[in-house]
């Protein structure tokens, strides 16, 4: 059986919303394994001097939980 977990993160970029999304996925994949999808929840920006200074995105990241690894660890704990 597959299970998915969801977390919400906020990504930042000085270039674009797309760049903020791409960088956020790359950063999250360093510590989260089995990434399976994203939902863009919100896009916003900060403005300075009539120009966009920073692009921000709120993302819902989903990833599969490794149930086999969990059951292996439980077996080792029971020994």
N, C-alpha and C positions, 0 to 999 in steps of 0.2 A: 504494500500500500504506500502510495506517495502522499506526503504532507508538505504543504507550503507554509512558510512563515512570511509575514510582511513587516517591514519597518519603514518609518518615514525619515527622510533625510532632506537637508537643504544644501543645494550646490550653488557655487558662486563663480562668476567669470567677468572679466573686463572686456570680453570680446562679443559674446552673444549668448542667448538662452540655449541654443544648441550646444555651444561649447561648454556651458555649465552642466548640461545633461551628460555629455560625453565624459567630461572630467569626473563627474560624480560617480558614474558607473565604473570607470577605471579605478578610482580610489576605493570604492566599496568592494570591488573584486579582489583587492589585496587581502582582505580579512574575511570576506564572506564567500563561501564556495557554493556552487550550483545555482548561480543567479538564473532566474527563469523569466523575469519580466519587470517592466516598470509602468507606472501610471503617473503622468504629469498632473499633479494636483493643483498647482498654482504657479504662475509666472509673474514676477514683479521686478522693479528696477529702482535703483537710487539715482537721483539726478543732482548734478552739480554744474552750475553755470549754463543752464539750459541744454545740457547734454547728458546722456546716460553715462553714469560713472561705473555702475556695477549691475550685472544681470543676476537675478536670483531665481532659482527654481525649487519648488517643494515636490519631492518625488516619493511615491510609494514603491519600494523595491520588494520584489518577491523572490524567494529562493527555496529550493527543495531541502527538506531536513533529511539528513543521512540516517535513516532508521536502522540500517544494518550496523553501522558503526556504534550507534547507541546501544543496541542489543549486545554487541560484543563487549562493550565496556561494562554493562550490567552483569554479564556472565563472569568477567574477571573480578568484579567486586564481590560476587557471591562465593568465590573460591576461598 
